[in-house]
Amino acid sequence: MKKFLLILVALLTIAYLVFSATYFRKLARNKPCETFEVVIEDSSRMQFVLTRDIEGVVKRHNLYPVGKPFGEINTLAIREVILTNQLVESAEVYTTPAGGIVALIRQRQPVLRVLSDRAGSFYVDQERRIMPVSDAFTVYVPVATGAVSEELARGALYDFAMFLQRNADWDAWIEQIDVRSNGDVVLIPRAGDFQVVMGELEDYPAKLSKFVRFVDEGLSVVGWNRYSEINLKYENQVVCTRK
């Protein structure tokens, strides 16, 4: 008899748990969503993606969750729509115990800005991918101009931009990277009315070291305004063009 009572209590407990889970799940599915919060990481440093942009694209696809029962809200669909924004790196969409939906957004991070005669205006991000510019925000990264192809931007120019990122002094000194039609890469400094011809973007640490020696041993003596062009593309020599 005692064993029978224990089994009966266990069965009743299981039945109650199943009923409770079903009841509260149904109750939760019928509960309306009260808030939709967009959280954008690094928004204090970059503002490529704005809250209104995310809310706008969700509303345009009739997926805005506020006021809808949770049973009718598809968080995966909301995430997929948010990812159609090409300035978004990743997105997570989830419910909160307080009765809301949160969209956690990570922005793409540019490392190079390109103003190309051939391919137009765009950024290259940390993953070497082409990234569109934003009307809402610009960021301080190296700028490449001239005859820049997407292939060059994602290759040698990306590598050079990362070199500048690791070498703050050079990054601060170089204002612009210009690519001539013959493929020569030219550095335009922030100070001084001259240009530095690198040739192809290879062995640039050695070329820049050669430039530093030339400045220490020659340019600082004759003056910065003596030459219009300083050419580093030839091995073991610096060729200068006088103004």
C-alpha positions as CSV (number, residue, x, y, z in Angstrom):
1,M,0.0,0.0,0.0
2,K,2.8,2.4,0.9
3,K,4.6,1.6,-2.3
4,F,1.4,2.3,-4.3
5,L,0.9,5.7,-2.6
6,L,4.5,6.6,-3.4
7,I,4.0,5.7,-7.1
8,L,0.7,7.7,-7.1
9,V,2.3,10.8,-5.6
10,A,5.1,10.5,-8.1
11,L,2.7,10.3,-11.0
12,L,0.6,13.2,-9.7
13,T,3.8,15.3,-9.3
14,I,4.9,14.5,-12.9
15,A,1.4,15.3,-14.2
16,Y,1.4,18.6,-12.3
17,L,4.8,19.5,-13.7
18,V,3.8,18.7,-17.3
19,F,0.6,20.7,-16.8
20,S,2.4,23.7,-15.3
21,A,5.0,23.7,-18.0
22,T,2.3,23.6,-20.7
23,Y,0.2,26.2,-19.0
24,F,2.9,28.7,-18.4
25,R,4.4,28.1,-21.9
26,K,1.0,28.9,-23.4
27,L,0.7,31.9,-21.1
28,A,4.1,33.1,-22.1
29,R,3.3,32.6,-25.8
30,N,0.2,34.8,-25.5
31,K,1.9,37.5,-23.5
32,P,2.6,40.6,-25.7
33,C,6.2,41.9,-26.2
34,E,6.6,45.1,-24.3
35,T,10.0,46.4,-25.5
36,F,12.4,46.1,-28.4
37,E,15.9,47.2,-27.4
38,V,18.8,47.6,-29.9
39,V,22.2,47.4,-28.3
40,I,25.1,48.4,-30.6
41,E,28.6,47.4,-29.5
42,D,31.3,50.1,-29.7
43,S,28.7,52.8,-30.4
44,S,30.8,55.2,-28.4
45,R,33.7,54.7,-30.9
46,M,31.9,54.0,-34.1
47,Q,28.4,54.9,-35.3
48,F,28.1,53.3,-38.7
49,V,24.9,51.5,-37.5
50,L,22.2,53.5,-35.8
51,T,19.3,52.3,-33.7
52,R,16.8,53.9,-36.0
53,D,18.3,52.0,-39.0
54,I,17.8,48.6,-37.2
55,E,14.3,49.5,-36.1
56,G,13.4,50.8,-39.6
57,V,14.5,47.6,-41.4
58,V,12.6,45.4,-38.9
59,K,9.4,47.5,-39.3
60,R,9.7,47.5,-43.1
61,H,9.6,43.7,-43.0
62,N,6.7,43.7,-40.6
63,L,8.7,42.0,-37.9
64,Y,8.7,44.8,-35.2
65,P,7.9,42.8,-32.1
66,V,6.4,45.3,-29.7
67,G,2.7,44.5,-29.1
68,K,2.8,41.1,-30.7
69,P,2.3,37.9,-28.6
70,F,5.6,36.1,-28.1
71,G,4.2,33.1,-29.9
72,E,4.0,35.1,-33.1
73,I,7.6,36.6,-32.8
74,N,10.3,35.0,-34.9
75,T,13.6,36.1,-33.5
76,L,15.6,34.2,-36.2
77,A,13.7,36.2,-38.9
78,I,14.5,39.4,-37.1
79,R,18.1,38.5,-37.0
80,E,18.3,37.6,-40.7
81,V,16.7,40.9,-41.6
82,I,19.2,42.9,-39.5
83,L,22.1,41.1,-41.2
84,T,20.9,42.5,-44.5
85,N,22.5,45.8,-43.4
86,Q,26.0,45.6,-44.9
87,L,27.4,47.6,-42.0
88,V,26.5,44.9,-39.5
89,E,29.1,42.3,-38.6
90,S,26.9,40.0,-36.5
91,A,23.6,40.1,-34.6
92,E,22.0,38.2,-31.8
93,V,18.2,38.5,-31.1
94,Y,16.8,37.1,-27.9
95,T,13.9,37.4,-25.4
96,T,14.3,38.8,-21.8
97,P,12.5,37.7,-18.6
98,A,11.1,41.2,-18.4
99,G,9.0,40.7,-21.5
100,G,11.1,42.3,-24.2
101,I,13.3,41.5,-27.2
102,V,16.9,42.5,-27.4
103,A,19.0,42.8,-30.6
104,L,22.7,42.8,-29.9
105,I,24.6,44.3,-32.9
106,R,28.3,44.2,-33.7
107,Q,29.4,46.7,-36.3
108,R,32.0,46.0,-39.0
109,Q,35.3,47.6,-38.4
110,P,37.1,49.3,-41.3
111,V,40.8,49.5,-41.5
112,L,41.2,51.4,-44.9
113,R,39.1,54.0,-46.7
114,V,39.3,53.9,-50.5
115,L,38.5,56.7,-52.9
116,S,39.1,55.0,-56.2
117,D,39.1,56.3,-59.8
118,R,38.1,52.8,-60.8
119,A,36.0,51.2,-58.1
120,G,34.4,54.2,-56.4
121,S,34.3,54.8,-52.6
122,F,34.3,52.1,-50.0
123,Y,36.0,50.8,-46.9
124,V,38.0,47.5,-46.4
125,D,37.2,45.9,-43.1
126,Q,39.2,43.7,-40.7
127,E,38.3,40.6,-42.7
128,R,39.5,42.1,-46.0
129,R,36.0,42.5,-47.2
130,I,34.6,45.4,-49.1
131,M,32.4,47.6,-46.8
132,P,30.1,50.4,-48.0
133,V,30.5,53.9,-46.7
134,S,28.0,55.4,-44.4
135,D,26.3,58.8,-44.7
136,A,26.0,58.9,-40.9
137,F,29.6,58.5,-39.8
138,T,33.2,58.5,-41.0
139,V,36.1,57.0,-39.1
140,Y,39.8,57.9,-39.0
141,V,41.6,55.2,-41.0
142,P,44.3,55.4,-43.8
143,V,42.9,56.8,-47.0
144,A,43.9,55.3,-50.4
145,T,43.2,57.3,-53.6
146,G,43.8,57.0,-57.4
147,A,44.0,53.9,-59.5
148,V,42.9,51.5,-56.8
149,S,41.2,48.2,-57.7
150,E,39.3,46.1,-55.1
151,E,41.9,43.4,-55.4
152,L,44.7,45.9,-54.6
153,A,42.7,47.3,-51.7
154,R,42.0,43.9,-50.2
155,G,45.6,42.8,-50.7
156,A,48.7,45.0,-50.5
157,L,46.9,48.2,-49.4
158,Y,45.2,46.3,-46.6
159,D,48.5,44.9,-45.4
160,F,50.0,48.3,-45.4
161,A,47.1,49.8,-43.5
162,M,47.6,47.1,-40.8
163,F,51.3,48.0,-40.7
164,L,50.3,51.6,-40.1
165,Q,47.9,50.5,-37.4
166,R,50.8,48.8,-35.6
167,N,53.1,51.8,-36.1
168,A,51.5,54.9,-34.7
169,D,54.2,57.3,-35.8
170,W,54.0,56.4,-39.4
171,D,50.2,56.4,-39.2
172,A,50.2,59.9,-37.9
173,W,52.7,61.1,-40.5
174,I,51.0,59.7,-43.6
175,E,48.0,61.7,-44.7
176,Q,47.2,59.8,-48.0
177,I,48.2,56.8,-50.0
178,D,47.9,57.5,-53.7
179,V,48.2,54.9,-56.5
180,R,49.3,56.1,-59.9
181,S,48.2,54.6,-63.1
182,N,51.5,52.8,-63.5
183,G,51.0,51.1,-60.2
184,D,53.4,53.2,-58.2
185,V,52.3,53.8,-54.6
186,V,52.9,57.3,-53.4
187,L,52.8,58.5,-49.8
188,I,51.6,62.1,-49.2
189,P,52.7,63.3,-45.7
190,R,50.8,65.6,-43.5
191,A,53.7,68.0,-43.2
192,G,55.9,69.1,-46.1
193,D,55.2,69.9,-49.7
194,F,56.6,66.7,-51.3
195,Q,55.6,63.1,-52.1
196,V,57.3,59.8,-51.3
197,V,57.3,57.3,-54.1
198,M,57.3,53.7,-52.7
199,G,56.9,51.9,-56.1
200,E,55.2,48.5,-55.4
201,L,54.1,47.9,-51.8
202,E,56.8,45.4,-50.9
203,D,59.6,45.7,-48.3
204,Y,58.0,48.9,-47.1
205,P,59.6,48.7,-43.6
206,A,63.0,48.7,-45.3
207,K,62.0,51.5,-47.7
208,L,60.7,53.6,-44.8
209,S,63.9,53.0,-42.8
210,K,65.8,54.2,-45.9
211,F,63.7,57.3,-45.9
212,V,64.4,58.0,-42.2
213,R,68.2,57.7,-42.9
214,F,67.8,60.1,-45.8
215,V,66.0,62.6,-43.6
216,D,68.6,62.3,-40.8
217,E,71.6,62.5,-43.1
218,G,70.4,64.8,-45.9
219,L,66.9,66.3,-45.9
220,S,67.2,67.8,-42.4
221,V,70.4,69.6,-43.7
222,V,69.2,70.9,-47.1
223,G,65.6,71.5,-46.0
224,W,62.3,69.8,-46.4
225,N,61.1,72.1,-49.2
226,R,64.0,71.5,-51.6
227,Y,62.4,68.5,-53.4
228,S,59.0,67.8,-54.8
229,E,59.5,64.0,-54.9
230,I,61.5,61.5,-53.0
231,N,61.7,58.1,-54.7
232,L,62.4,55.0,-52.7
233,K,61.6,52.3,-55.2
234,Y,65.1,51.8,-56.4
235,E,67.4,49.5,-54.4
236,N,70.2,51.0,-52.3
237,Q,69.4,54.6,-53.5
238,V,67.1,57.5,-53.0
239,V,66.3,59.5,-56.1
240,C,65.0,63.1,-55.6
241,T,63.3,65.5,-57.9
242,R,64.0,69.2,-57.2
243,K,61.3,71.8,-57.3
